[in-house]
Amino acid sequence: MTTGKQLFSTLADGKLTVEIVEQSFPDPTGNQVLVKMEAAPINPSDLALLTSGADLENAEYSAGKFVAPMPEPFFSAQKGRHGMNLPVGNEGAGTVIAAGESEAAQALIGQRVACVPGNAYSQYCIADAGMCLPLGDISSEAGASAFVNPMTVLGFVETAKREGHKAIIHTAAASNLGQMLLQACKEDGIELVNIVRKAEHVELLSGLGAAHIVNSSDADFMAQLRDAIDATGAYLGFDPIGGGQMVDTCLKAMEQVAVRKMSEFSRYGSDQPKKMYIYGRLDLGPTILTPAYGFGWTVSGWLLTPFLQTAGMETVVAMRKRVLEGLTSTFASSYKSRVSLEEMLTRDAVLDYSAMKTGEKYLVTPHA
């Protein structure tokens, strides 16, 4: 039995408590491995448990712990987790120090691996050998973000191919994931319309070779977006914002381009299929739609795990191989700050990474 520190999140009595607990980790069995965690990123998807819409400004912060009021409607919306002591941290990387009896698990002993244990903000974790990616000479820091963002990017590309699209719109495109998607689309010959909101983001993506960048802060944003859609034929989009009107804006621009190409007028608008996938909630407000998109439009959710479950083993294996080959290039991640488990629960750190600013990702180093 191994003991170490682990982060837990509990929502009860109108308050969110996030704290470090000394935990015992069982010996691995079967196809399990025990990983000494060395690095784990804080992704937006982690914040669903880590901060959950809590009032972080008015939280009580102490060593290895914070307690924050949970306002409505966020408290009631999470009724299913009330009173549950939940581990946090989707992915990370470290060294396998023990393994179960299976041949696959035993083969990983002593190897550095990336994994998705669901409790990566921990000094140790149990992971399934089949879900571990051996990193070879790649460091734990370079491999810590080997799953969520890279596999999501390739999932977008595969989704586009499956649905017969040769171009994609991506909002919040200057993010770490957005930069990966830019490179992957270039490699696969898929046109990409990058929507950003700052001039420095335009400059960043231009330097990475992006051909189509539109700035939502510009007065002529809609004209820019229409021109980019017209040039690329992008009638499929992926949006991590969720709330607000960006999805609506993209669908409107798609429809306006499609109508211009119609040879005959129709009171119903175009029959051009238009689709926006929402894959995140950077904005927790309602998604506003003002249907003016013709009669061929869809808004849907996109999550990585359901996609992988339908993709087929051959596709998933090929994706994992491609990620490993590109971990220090196409799928490289950068970090603003590196924090220990204790440091990630300080007021300054919590307020900073919960803001989810572009290019300001945190990396947790559990043994620091």
Buried (B, 14 or more C-beta within 10 A) or exposed (E): EBEBBBBBBBBBEEBBBBBBEEBEBEEBEEBBBBBBBBBBBBBBBBBBBBBBBBBBEEBEBEEBBBBBBBEEEBBEEBEEBBEEEBBBBBBBBBBBBBBBEBEBBBBBEEBBBBBBBBBBBBBBBBBBBEBBBBBEEBBBBBBBBBBBBBBBBBBBBBBBEEEEBBBBBBBBBBBBBBBBBBBBBBEEEBBBBBBBBEEEBBEBBEEBEBBBBBBBEBEEBBEBBBBBBBBBBBBBBBBBBBBBBBBBBBBBBBBBBBBEEEEEEEEEBBEBBBBBBBBBBBBEEEBEBEEEBBEBBEBEEBBBEEBBEEBEEEBBEBBBEBBBEBBEEBBBBEBEBBBBBBBBBBEEBBBBBBEBEBBBBBBBBBBE
